[in-house]
Amino acid sequence: MKEFLFDNRADMVERGLIMAAIVVAAVFLWVSIGKKLAAKLGVVDSAVGG
């Protein structure tokens, strides 16, 4: 990863597009995992009586 970021072989547009795709994928995973976790916590909360 360090070579990819600091090497001169890839141009900035290509590098930016790849980094943007990584960020979008990470945000999507974060949101989907967060929703699943929130749903599970809601079930636990209602089971406990909260």
PyMOL Python script that loads the backbone (N, CA, C, O; Angstrom):
from pymol import cmd

cmd.read_pdbstr("""\
ATOM      1  N   MET A   1       0.832  -1.192   0.000  1.00  0.00           N
ATOM      2  CA  MET A   1       0.000   0.000   0.000  1.00  0.00           C
ATOM      3  C   MET A   1       0.875   1.254   0.000  1.00  0.00           C
ATOM      4  O   MET A   1       0.555   2.242  -0.661  1.00  0.00           O
ATOM      5  N   LYS A   2       1.968   1.208   0.737  1.00  0.00           N
ATOM      6  CA  LYS A   2       2.858   2.364   0.795  1.00  0.00           C
ATOM      7  C   LYS A   2       3.473   2.640  -0.569  1.00  0.00           C
ATOM      8  O   LYS A   2       3.605   3.796  -0.972  1.00  0.00           O
ATOM      9  N   GLU A   3       3.852   1.573  -1.285  1.00  0.00           N
ATOM     10  CA  GLU A   3       4.402   1.754  -2.630  1.00  0.00           C
ATOM     11  C   GLU A   3       3.365   2.371  -3.551  1.00  0.00           C
ATOM     12  O   GLU A   3       3.689   3.239  -4.361  1.00  0.00           O
ATOM     13  N   PHE A   4       2.116   1.927  -3.431  1.00  0.00           N
ATOM     14  CA  PHE A   4       1.050   2.449  -4.283  1.00  0.00           C
ATOM     15  C   PHE A   4       0.842   3.937  -4.053  1.00  0.00           C
ATOM     16  O   PHE A   4       0.655   4.692  -5.008  1.00  0.00           O
ATOM     17  N   LEU A   5       0.872   4.362  -2.810  1.00  0.00           N
ATOM     18  CA  LEU A   5       0.604   5.766  -2.498  1.00  0.00           C
ATOM     19  C   LEU A   5       1.739   6.690  -2.904  1.00  0.00           C
ATOM     20  O   LEU A   5       1.494   7.818  -3.331  1.00  0.00           O
ATOM     21  N   PHE A   6       2.970   6.233  -2.778  1.00  0.00           N
ATOM     22  CA  PHE A   6       4.103   7.130  -2.983  1.00  0.00           C
ATOM     23  C   PHE A   6       4.892   6.861  -4.256  1.00  0.00           C
ATOM     24  O   PHE A   6       5.896   7.527  -4.507  1.00  0.00           O
ATOM     25  N   ASP A   7       4.457   5.894  -5.066  1.00  0.00           N
ATOM     26  CA  ASP A   7       5.167   5.582  -6.298  1.00  0.00           C
ATOM     27  C   ASP A   7       4.734   6.539  -7.405  1.00  0.00           C
ATOM     28  O   ASP A   7       3.650   7.117  -7.337  1.00  0.00           O
ATOM     29  N   ASN A   8       5.568   6.707  -8.413  1.00  0.00           N
ATOM     30  CA  ASN A   8       5.268   7.619  -9.515  1.00  0.00           C
ATOM     31  C   ASN A   8       4.623   6.921 -10.706  1.00  0.00           C
ATOM     32  O   ASN A   8       4.283   7.578 -11.689  1.00  0.00           O
ATOM     33  N   ARG A   9       4.448   5.614 -10.639  1.00  0.00           N
ATOM     34  CA  ARG A   9       3.931   4.893 -11.798  1.00  0.00           C
ATOM     35  C   ARG A   9       2.453   5.168 -12.050  1.00  0.00           C
ATOM     36  O   ARG A   9       2.048   5.290 -13.207  1.00  0.00           O
ATOM     37  N   ALA A  10       1.644   5.269 -11.017  1.00  0.00           N
ATOM     38  CA  ALA A  10       0.213   5.524 -11.186  1.00  0.00           C
ATOM     39  C   ALA A  10      -0.037   7.031 -11.186  1.00  0.00           C
ATOM     40  O   ALA A  10       0.581   7.773 -10.423  1.00  0.00           O
ATOM     41  N   ASP A  11      -0.952   7.472 -12.050  1.00  0.00           N
ATOM     42  CA  ASP A  11      -1.248   8.898 -12.060  1.00  0.00           C
ATOM     43  C   ASP A  11      -2.228   9.243 -10.937  1.00  0.00           C
ATOM     44  O   ASP A  11      -2.826   8.356 -10.327  1.00  0.00           O
ATOM     45  N   MET A  12      -2.381  10.514 -10.678  1.00  0.00           N
ATOM     46  CA  MET A  12      -3.166  10.960  -9.527  1.00  0.00           C
ATOM     47  C   MET A  12      -4.652  10.641  -9.684  1.00  0.00           C
ATOM     48  O   MET A  12      -5.329  10.357  -8.696  1.00  0.00           O
ATOM     49  N   VAL A  13      -5.165  10.684 -10.917  1.00  0.00           N
ATOM     50  CA  VAL A  13      -6.584  10.398 -11.134  1.00  0.00           C
ATOM     51  C   VAL A  13      -6.881   8.945 -10.794  1.00  0.00           C
ATOM     52  O   VAL A  13      -7.848   8.649 -10.093  1.00  0.00           O
ATOM     53  N   GLU A  14      -6.053   8.051 -11.288  1.00  0.00           N
ATOM     54  CA  GLU A  14      -6.235   6.624 -11.002  1.00  0.00           C
ATOM     55  C   GLU A  14      -6.136   6.369  -9.501  1.00  0.00           C
ATOM     56  O   GLU A  14      -6.951   5.644  -8.930  1.00  0.00           O
ATOM     57  N   ARG A  15      -5.152   6.957  -8.883  1.00  0.00           N
ATOM     58  CA  ARG A  15      -4.948   6.798  -7.444  1.00  0.00           C
ATOM     59  C   ARG A  15      -6.155   7.338  -6.668  1.00  0.00           C
ATOM     60  O   ARG A  15      -6.615   6.713  -5.712  1.00  0.00           O
ATOM     61  N   GLY A  16      -6.660   8.497  -7.085  1.00  0.00           N
ATOM     62  CA  GLY A  16      -7.817   9.100  -6.422  1.00  0.00           C
ATOM     63  C   GLY A  16      -9.067   8.253  -6.569  1.00  0.00           C
ATOM     64  O   GLY A  16      -9.836   8.104  -5.620  1.00  0.00           O
ATOM     65  N   LEU A  17      -9.275   7.696  -7.761  1.00  0.00           N
ATOM     66  CA  LEU A  17     -10.454   6.855  -7.982  1.00  0.00           C
ATOM     67  C   LEU A  17     -10.409   5.594  -7.131  1.00  0.00           C
ATOM     68  O   LEU A  17     -11.424   5.180  -6.571  1.00  0.00           O
ATOM     69  N   ILE A  18      -9.245   4.993  -7.037  1.00  0.00           N
ATOM     70  CA  ILE A  18      -9.114   3.782  -6.230  1.00  0.00           C
ATOM     71  C   ILE A  18      -9.326   4.095  -4.754  1.00  0.00           C
ATOM     72  O   ILE A  18     -10.012   3.351  -4.052  1.00  0.00           O
ATOM     73  N   MET A  19      -8.744   5.190  -4.283  1.00  0.00           N
ATOM     74  CA  MET A  19      -8.924   5.565  -2.878  1.00  0.00           C
ATOM     75  C   MET A  19     -10.384   5.909  -2.587  1.00  0.00           C
ATOM     76  O   MET A  19     -10.899   5.571  -1.521  1.00  0.00           O
ATOM     77  N   ALA A  20     -11.057   6.581  -3.533  1.00  0.00           N
ATOM     78  CA  ALA A  20     -12.470   6.908  -3.354  1.00  0.00           C
ATOM     79  C   ALA A  20     -13.314   5.638  -3.288  1.00  0.00           C
ATOM     80  O   ALA A  20     -14.243   5.551  -2.484  1.00  0.00           O
ATOM     81  N   ALA A  21     -12.996   4.658  -4.126  1.00  0.00           N
ATOM     82  CA  ALA A  21     -13.730   3.394  -4.106  1.00  0.00           C
ATOM     83  C   ALA A  21     -13.533   2.675  -2.778  1.00  0.00           C
ATOM     84  O   ALA A  21     -14.472   2.081  -2.247  1.00  0.00           O
ATOM     85  N   ILE A  22     -12.325   2.725  -2.242  1.00  0.00           N
ATOM     86  CA  ILE A  22     -12.056   2.100  -0.945  1.00  0.00           C
ATOM     87  C   ILE A  22     -12.857   2.790   0.152  1.00  0.00           C
ATOM     88  O   ILE A  22     -13.427   2.127   1.019  1.00  0.00           O
ATOM     89  N   VAL A  23     -12.902   4.117   0.114  1.00  0.00           N
ATOM     90  CA  VAL A  23     -13.646   4.868   1.131  1.00  0.00           C
ATOM     91  C   VAL A  23     -15.138   4.574   1.037  1.00  0.00           C
ATOM     92  O   VAL A  23     -15.793   4.378   2.060  1.00  0.00           O
ATOM     93  N   VAL A  24     -15.684   4.540  -0.180  1.00  0.00           N
ATOM     94  CA  VAL A  24     -17.112   4.253  -0.356  1.00  0.00           C
ATOM     95  C   VAL A  24     -17.440   2.857   0.159  1.00  0.00           C
ATOM     96  O   VAL A  24     -18.451   2.669   0.836  1.00  0.00           O
ATOM     97  N   ALA A  25     -16.598   1.877  -0.153  1.00  0.00           N
ATOM     98  CA  ALA A  25     -16.830   0.513   0.326  1.00  0.00           C
ATOM     99  C   ALA A  25     -16.757   0.446   1.844  1.00  0.00           C
ATOM    100  O   ALA A  25     -17.558  -0.245   2.473  1.00  0.00           O
ATOM    101  N   ALA A  26     -15.807   1.158   2.435  1.00  0.00           N
ATOM    102  CA  ALA A  26     -15.669   1.150   3.891  1.00  0.00           C
ATOM    103  C   ALA A  26     -16.879   1.792   4.559  1.00  0.00           C
ATOM    104  O   ALA A  26     -17.367   1.287   5.570  1.00  0.00           O
ATOM    105  N   VAL A  27     -17.366   2.898   4.005  1.00  0.00           N
ATOM    106  CA  VAL A  27     -18.545   3.563   4.580  1.00  0.00           C
ATOM    107  C   VAL A  27     -19.767   2.666   4.451  1.00  0.00           C
ATOM    108  O   VAL A  27     -20.562   2.568   5.386  1.00  0.00           O
ATOM    109  N   PHE A  28     -19.928   2.006   3.299  1.00  0.00           N
ATOM    110  CA  PHE A  28     -21.060   1.098   3.112  1.00  0.00           C
ATOM    111  C   PHE A  28     -21.025  -0.032   4.135  1.00  0.00           C
ATOM    112  O   PHE A  28     -22.048  -0.362   4.736  1.00  0.00           O
ATOM    113  N   LEU A  29     -19.848  -0.625   4.333  1.00  0.00           N
ATOM    114  CA  LEU A  29     -19.728  -1.699   5.322  1.00  0.00           C
ATOM    115  C   LEU A  29     -20.014  -1.185   6.726  1.00  0.00           C
ATOM    116  O   LEU A  29     -20.695  -1.853   7.504  1.00  0.00           O
ATOM    117  N   TRP A  30     -19.498  -0.001   7.056  1.00  0.00           N
ATOM    118  CA  TRP A  30     -19.703   0.587   8.380  1.00  0.00           C
ATOM    119  C   TRP A  30     -21.194   0.793   8.648  1.00  0.00           C
ATOM    120  O   TRP A  30     -21.685   0.467   9.729  1.00  0.00           O
ATOM    121  N   VAL A  31     -21.915   1.338   7.656  1.00  0.00           N
ATOM    122  CA  VAL A  31     -23.345   1.612   7.822  1.00  0.00           C
ATOM    123  C   VAL A  31     -24.126   0.312   7.932  1.00  0.00           C
ATOM    124  O   VAL A  31     -25.003   0.191   8.787  1.00  0.00           O
ATOM    125  N   SER A  32     -23.821  -0.663   7.077  1.00  0.00           N
ATOM    126  CA  SER A  32     -24.583  -1.912   7.113  1.00  0.00           C
ATOM    127  C   SER A  32     -24.325  -2.686   8.402  1.00  0.00           C
ATOM    128  O   SER A  32     -25.254  -3.257   8.973  1.00  0.00           O
ATOM    129  N   ILE A  33     -23.084  -2.712   8.864  1.00  0.00           N
ATOM    130  CA  ILE A  33     -22.780  -3.385  10.132  1.00  0.00           C
ATOM    131  C   ILE A  33     -23.432  -2.636  11.286  1.00  0.00           C
ATOM    132  O   ILE A  33     -23.936  -3.255  12.224  1.00  0.00           O
ATOM    133  N   GLY A  34     -23.426  -1.308  11.221  1.00  0.00           N
ATOM    134  CA  GLY A  34     -24.056  -0.501  12.268  1.00  0.00           C
ATOM    135  C   GLY A  34     -25.551  -0.746  12.357  1.00  0.00           C
ATOM    136  O   GLY A  34     -26.104  -0.817  13.454  1.00  0.00           O
ATOM    137  N   LYS A  35     -26.215  -0.875  11.206  1.00  0.00           N
ATOM    138  CA  LYS A  35     -27.663  -1.133  11.213  1.00  0.00           C
ATOM    139  C   LYS A  35     -27.964  -2.507  11.804  1.00  0.00           C
ATOM    140  O   LYS A  35     -28.903  -2.655  12.586  1.00  0.00           O
ATOM    141  N   LYS A  36     -27.177  -3.504  11.436  1.00  0.00           N
ATOM    142  CA  LYS A  36     -27.387  -4.847  11.984  1.00  0.00           C
ATOM    143  C   LYS A  36     -27.157  -4.860  13.491  1.00  0.00           C
ATOM    144  O   LYS A  36     -27.911  -5.487  14.236  1.00  0.00           O
ATOM    145  N   LEU A  37     -26.117  -4.168  13.933  1.00  0.00           N
ATOM    146  CA  LEU A  37     -25.819  -4.104  15.359  1.00  0.00           C
ATOM    147  C   LEU A  37     -26.922  -3.364  16.106  1.00  0.00           C
ATOM    148  O   LEU A  37     -27.312  -3.776  17.199  1.00  0.00           O
ATOM    149  N   ALA A  38     -27.426  -2.278  15.530  1.00  0.00           N
ATOM    150  CA  ALA A  38     -28.503  -1.521  16.167  1.00  0.00           C
ATOM    151  C   ALA A  38     -29.763  -2.373  16.281  1.00  0.00           C
ATOM    152  O   ALA A  38     -30.471  -2.300  17.286  1.00  0.00           O
ATOM    153  N   ALA A  39     -30.047  -3.174  15.266  1.00  0.00           N
ATOM    154  CA  ALA A  39     -31.219  -4.044  15.316  1.00  0.00           C
ATOM    155  C   ALA A  39     -31.060  -5.090  16.414  1.00  0.00           C
ATOM    156  O   ALA A  39     -32.010  -5.367  17.147  1.00  0.00           O
ATOM    157  N   LYS A  40     -29.877  -5.667  16.533  1.00  0.00           N
ATOM    158  CA  LYS A  40     -29.641  -6.665  17.576  1.00  0.00           C
ATOM    159  C   LYS A  40     -29.726  -6.036  18.958  1.00  0.00           C
ATOM    160  O   LYS A  40     -30.281  -6.636  19.879  1.00  0.00           O
ATOM    161  N   LEU A  41     -29.183  -4.836  19.110  1.00  0.00           N
ATOM    162  CA  LEU A  41     -29.259  -4.162  20.405  1.00  0.00           C
ATOM    163  C   LEU A  41     -30.694  -3.793  20.743  1.00  0.00           C
ATOM    164  O   LEU A  41     -31.079  -3.806  21.912  1.00  0.00           O
ATOM    165  N   GLY A  42     -31.491  -3.462  19.731  1.00  0.00           N
ATOM    166  CA  GLY A  42     -32.902  -3.170  19.962  1.00  0.00           C
ATOM    167  C   GLY A  42     -33.643  -4.396  20.464  1.00  0.00           C
ATOM    168  O   GLY A  42     -34.490  -4.287  21.350  1.00  0.00           O
ATOM    169  N   VAL A  43     -33.336  -5.560  19.912  1.00  0.00           N
ATOM    170  CA  VAL A  43     -33.957  -6.809  20.367  1.00  0.00           C
ATOM    171  C   VAL A  43     -33.563  -7.086  21.807  1.00  0.00           C
ATOM    172  O   VAL A  43     -34.404  -7.467  22.621  1.00  0.00           O
ATOM    173  N   VAL A  44     -32.297  -6.900  22.123  1.00  0.00           N
ATOM    174  CA  VAL A  44     -31.827  -7.133  23.492  1.00  0.00           C
ATOM    175  C   VAL A  44     -32.478  -6.147  24.447  1.00  0.00           C
ATOM    176  O   VAL A  44     -32.874  -6.519  25.551  1.00  0.00           O
ATOM    177  N   ASP A  45     -32.590  -4.889  24.028  1.00  0.00           N
ATOM    178  CA  ASP A  45     -33.184  -3.862  24.877  1.00  0.00           C
ATOM    179  C   ASP A  45     -34.648  -4.174  25.168  1.00  0.00           C
ATOM    180  O   ASP A  45     -35.098  -4.021  26.304  1.00  0.00           O
ATOM    181  N   SER A  46     -35.394  -4.608  24.157  1.00  0.00           N
ATOM    182  CA  SER A  46     -36.805  -4.925  24.381  1.00  0.00           C
ATOM    183  C   SER A  46     -36.958  -6.200  25.205  1.00  0.00           C
ATOM    184  O   SER A  46     -37.922  -6.334  25.959  1.00  0.00           O
ATOM    185  N   ALA A  47     -36.024  -7.135  25.071  1.00  0.00           N
ATOM    186  CA  ALA A  47     -36.088  -8.368  25.854  1.00  0.00           C
ATOM    187  C   ALA A  47     -35.806  -8.090  27.324  1.00  0.00           C
ATOM    188  O   ALA A  47     -36.385  -8.724  28.206  1.00  0.00           O
ATOM    189  N   VAL A  48     -34.916  -7.142  27.582  1.00  0.00           N
ATOM    190  CA  VAL A  48     -34.580  -6.794  28.961  1.00  0.00           C
ATOM    191  C   VAL A  48     -35.712  -5.986  29.584  1.00  0.00           C
ATOM    192  O   VAL A  48     -35.912  -6.011  30.799  1.00  0.00           O
ATOM    193  N   GLY A  49     -36.448  -5.271  28.741  1.00  0.00           N
ATOM    194  CA  GLY A  49     -37.572  -4.497  29.248  1.00  0.00           C
ATOM    195  C   GLY A  49     -37.333  -3.006  29.205  1.00  0.00           C
ATOM    196  O   GLY A  49     -37.983  -2.245  29.923  1.00  0.00           O
ATOM    197  N   GLY A  50     -36.398  -2.582  28.362  1.00  0.00           N
ATOM    198  CA  GLY A  50     -36.059  -1.175  28.286  1.00  0.00           C
ATOM    199  C   GLY A  50     -36.908  -0.360  27.382  1.00  0.00           C
ATOM    200  O   GLY A  50     -36.694   0.846  27.254  1.00  0.00           O
TER     201      GLY A  50
END
""", "prot")
cmd.dss("prot")
cmd.show_as("cartoon", "prot")
cmd.util.cbc("prot")
cmd.orient("prot")
